């Protein structure tokens, strides 16, 4: 996935931690060069989704973000550890 936006993995969503703690700083292309990133099961299974860091000021503003994350979780498959 070659998105210019930072990504959110299922694990980072569930733990509340950005992807390796640097997901908000690097685009996917930058993360792909980092060894720990490429070893993540969600990355290997291409179960990542773009994440927009722009500020939202209302529930209506967050609705599309939540819908995108919900769709990504719904499409994801359980991965072996």
N, C-alpha and C positions, 0 to 999 in steps of 0.2 A: 504494500500500500504506500503510495508516494504522495502523502498529504503534506502541505506546508504547515498545517496546524499541529500542535502537540496532540498526543493521543492519550486515551484513557483505556487501560486494560481492565478486564473484569476484576482481577486481583486488586488493582489500585482503587477501583471503585468500592469494593467491599471492605478494604482496610482503611480507606480514607487517605492513602499515601499516594502521591504522584508517582508515575512510573519511574522507579529507581530514584525518586526524589528530584529528578531533573526533567521530568516530562513537560513542565511548564516552560522550560528554557530552551529546549532543542526541538526542531522539527523531526519528523520521522527519518529523514535522510541523515540527520546528525546522530540520532539514536542508533540507527542501523550500523554505524561504524563502531559502536561500543559493544564489546564482547558480552557483558552481562545482559544487555538488552536482547541481543540475538539469541540468547540461551533461554529466555523466558518461554514457557510452554504456550502462552497465549500468542506470542509473536510468531513462534514456529507454526502454529495452527492458523495464522492470519485472523485471529479473533481480537483485533484492535479496532478502535473507532476514533475519528477525529474529535477533538475537544476544543471548543472556542473559549479563549480566556477573556473575552470582552465582558464588561460589567453589565448586569441585568438589573433593572430597577423596579420590576413588578413581577407578580406571579405570571402574568400573561407573557412577559419577556422570557421567563424561565421555562414555560410550557414546551416550546420546541426542543430545548436542550434535554429536558426530562424525557420527552417522547423519543428522541434519538438514542439516549442511553437505554431506555426500556426496550427499544427495538433491537439494539445490539445485544443486550442480555438475553432476550427471547431467542435470537438466532444463534447464540453461542451454544457450544456443546461442552459437556463436562470433560475436562482433560485429566489424564493420568498424572500423578505427581511424580 
